[in-house]
Amino acid sequence: MRKKITFAYDGTMFNGYQKQPNLRTIEEELERALFNINNHKYTDVVASGRTDRGVHALAQCAHFDIDVDITLYKLKCALNSLLPSDISVLSTEDVDNNFHARYMVNKKIYRYILNMGEYNPIKRNYEFQYNRRLDVEKIKDAIKLLKGKHDFKSFVSEEAKKESYVRTIFKATVKECDNKLIFEFTGSGFGKYQIRSMVGTLVRIGEGKLDINYIRDLLNLSVSKNKVYTIGAEGLYLVRVIY
């Protein structure tokens, strides 16, 4: 029986989503919990995608197959009783056996929060502590260039080997609220470090260190990706996965 879960996590104390030897990861915690629920059988969990170390999720999605007959409510309760306090299952659903949490994604929404105000030690793991003013109007002009269908190879880590880096960004916005910049991107998919590199480049434009046309150059692959600034992970959130 295939199940879909929607879950949230605080990425601060994890080494990312994907399992890694001798490191604490979200995937390992989920599979450990399901091992106890699914009659002590290894249960593969397939998420909509991987998040990096320190990245948070408000509504990540995954699917898995289990043999036990359990109601959705009891499954949710059982998972949450076995998972650590920095992961919480928000909902459980029955899905068709053809459902695939990764390959059937239509859109993903990510948010990035940057603090331009005073350093906040309480939120240091949840907002990037930039703590200086930026030219917000320049950033608003520049972010518009990221919308549409582009080759985002310049913004993606070289660790991520893909046949194609072409993706569509349907929405790219930034707004200022209480001395914070809140970036939001809705896209067909995002590569490793892509959002952090896009925000980092926008920050450099807001500092006056780069011209707005630098975005065009990166999208045209006419400058070295070694000159792309990747901002810290702590301000990044997976907000929603749309199927």
Secondary structure as UniProt FT lines:
FT   STRAND          2..9
FT   HELIX           11..13
FT   TURN            21..22
FT   HELIX           26..37
FT   TURN            38..40
FT   STRAND          46..47
FT   TURN            53..54
FT   STRAND          56..65
FT   HELIX           72..82
FT   TURN            85..86
FT   STRAND          87..94
FT   TURN            97..98
FT   TURN            101..104
FT   STRAND          107..115
FT   HELIX           121..123
FT   TURN            124..126
FT   STRAND          128..129
FT   HELIX           136..143
FT   HELIX           144..146
FT   STRAND          148..151
FT   HELIX           153..155
FT   TURN            158..159
FT   STRAND          166..177
FT   TURN            178..179
FT   STRAND          180..187
FT   TURN            192..193
FT   HELIX           194..207
FT   HELIX           213..219
FT   TURN            220..221
FT   HELIX           225..227
FT   HELIX           233..235
FT   STRAND          236..242
//
